[in-house]
Each structure stands twice: as structure tokens, then as C-alpha cells.
């Protein structure tokens, strides 16, 4: 059974810093990996999707990488801003039709103004 | 563009009462649909998924059920709520690339 772990569980950094969030998974046979952002009391916003054949994806100040063989993904946030404060969730999809995502417990990020 | 709606946004129900949460998707046809639950201190847990009208698969045994009466409508129900049913319920849909998109969620408190 797939297990997804996110480290650190919480992170607080001053505005302007570059930072890296880590995600690891136990079963490398994934179809894709998705990074989400969740604001308090809200639903999930999809940030980046990486297919199993890809190594990285970029959107604005965000860059996500995927190393299937080692079971790791990282989310890099450049020039952090207070508006980036949120919980970031990593999830894997293993294929097999319409099975759901397996989520990590998230990294709670606070960007200090 | 596609949008996903959930209602109600919040709900407070007594133990033993029935439950009906609704999810609808606009702007796409024949989506895969999902119900997840996010409980305090726990990760997101898949409850049900559906690949088409009337086709429901359950991931976790519980006192909840799901139905898909129309292509873009997904309903989560219970006949008698338990305290442990409290949580944040999220509906999602996925397209061809199996990228999932989530609704705004329903906060359920069982008292």
C-alpha cells in the first residue's frame, strides 16, 4: 500500500527566502504526482502535476521535481511571499482506472512579512 | 472552463440524523468523481469514487454511502450519523490525465 510522507510538517521563514518542501513515497510505480495548496477552511488548489515520465514542472515561482526511482518529489518556491502561507499537500496517483489519490499529511508553511 | 460546486458549505447535525451532501461539476462530461474526508490531525482519505452513472466504488467500510444519479452529480449520504463522521468533506473530479480538481468542501460537525 502506498504511503506518502511530507517533511517538514511545519515551516516558518521570512519573506523573500527560497524554500524546498519534500515529499517521499514508498511505491515508485506511480502514474503521476500532484502538488496542492490548501488555505484554512478551504478546498485544495492544484499547483503542479508531474507525469511519471517527467522530471519536473514549473509554474511561475514554483518548480516541482520528481525522482521516481528514489521515491521523492520536491516543491521549490522562489522568492517567498506572505501570500504563499498555506498548507502544501503532495499526492500520488497509481493508475488502475479511477482510483483516488494517496496524500501526505502536508507541510504547514508560514511566510513572515 | 470546469467548475465544481459543493453544498452545503457547513452543516451541524445531531448524532443519529441523516446526511446528504451534494457535488456537481460543470464544463466537462463523463468525469471520474471522488469523495474524500479530511479529519482533524489526519490526512485526506478517499471514501468513494465513480467512473459513471450508477457506478460507485467504496474504499473504506463505514456508515456512509454514495450515489451518482446524473453524469455530473455525486451525492454522499448517511442514514444515521456518528460522532466520528465529523470532518471536512471534499468532492473532486478528474479528466483524461487523471489530474484531480477539488471543490470548496463541506464542514460537517456531528454533535
Boltz contact constraints between the chains, C-beta under 6 A:
constraints:
  - contact:
      token1: [A, 43]
      token2: [B, 90]
      max_distance: 6.0
  - contact:
      token1: [A, 43]
      token2: [B, 102]
      max_distance: 6.0
  - contact:
      token1: [A, 43]
      token2: [B, 103]
      max_distance: 6.0
  - contact:
      token1: [A, 43]
      token2: [B, 104]
      max_distance: 6.0
  - contact:
      token1: [A, 43]
      token2: [B, 105]
      max_distance: 6.0
  - contact:
      token1: [A, 44]
      token2: [B, 102]
      max_distance: 6.0
  - contact:
      token1: [A, 49]
      token2: [B, 99]
      max_distance: 6.0
  - contact:
      token1: [A, 93]
      token2: [B, 98]
      max_distance: 6.0
  - contact:
      token1: [A, 98]
      token2: [B, 32]
      max_distance: 6.0
  - contact:
      token1: [A, 98]
      token2: [B, 49]
      max_distance: 6.0
  - contact:
      token1: [A, 98]
      token2: [B, 51]
      max_distance: 6.0
  - contact:
      token1: [A, 100]
      token2: [B, 34]
      max_distance: 6.0
  - contact:
      token1: [A, 100]
      token2: [B, 46]
      max_distance: 6.0
  - contact:
      token1: [A, 100]
      token2: [B, 49]
      max_distance: 6.0
  - contact:
      token1: [A, 101]
      token2: [B, 100]
      max_distance: 6.0
  - contact:
      token1: [A, 103]
      token2: [B, 43]
      max_distance: 6.0
  - contact:
      token1: [A, 103]
      token2: [B, 44]
      max_distance: 6.0
  - contact:
      token1: [A, 105]
      token2: [B, 43]
      max_distance: 6.0
